[in-house]
Amino acid sequence: MIPQNFKDILSNTDNAGFYQTLALIFFMLFFVALVIYVFSRPKKYYREEEEAPLQDDEDELNSKN
């Protein structure tokens, strides 16, 4: 029997619950690390990033004049 998808592979093993728990823990660690990373950045970084699309237009307008 050839498994049709990933769910079939994991459901037929003895440690299926362990793999699901491990995947959930990895996802939660990644999500928490991402939230910590985003909130640890200084607000100045985000101000510069939010103005980035407008800066290109201003530079083009100034070079045309």
N, C-alpha and C positions, 0 to 999 in steps of 0.2 A: 504494500500500500504506500503510495506516494502522498505525503501531506500536501494539502492544497494551500494552506497559508500558515502563518506564524502561530495562530491560535491553536491549530491542530497539533503543532509540534510541542507546544508547552502543555497542552491539556493531557497529553499522553505520557508525561514524565512523572516520576515519583516526587520531585521537588518543585512542582508547579507553584504551590503557594509560596515557597521561599523565593522563587524568581520574581513573582509579582510583588512581594513585599520589598525585595531588594530594588526593583525598578521604581517603586513608589518612594523609597528613601532617597535614591539618587535624584529623582525629580524634585523632591522637596528641598534637598540640599542645594541643588542648582538654582531653584527659584528664590530661596532665602539669600543665597550669595548674590544673585542678580539684584535683588531689592536693596541689599546692603551697599552694593557697588553704586547703584544709581543715587541713593540718598547720601553717599559719602562724597560725591563730586561737589565741588564748590558751585554756588549759584552763578558765578561769573562764567563758568564753562557753558551753562545752558543759555545765558544771555547772548553769548557770542554765537552759539549754534542757532538760536532762533532768528538772529539777524543775518545769518549767512546767505539766504536766498536773496535778500534785498541788497546786499553789498555788491554782488555781481552786476546788478542793474545800475547802481549808482556809478560804478567804475566805468561802465560802457557809456553812460550819459556824459560823464566828465571828459572822456577821451574824445568824444565826437565834437565837443564844443571848441 
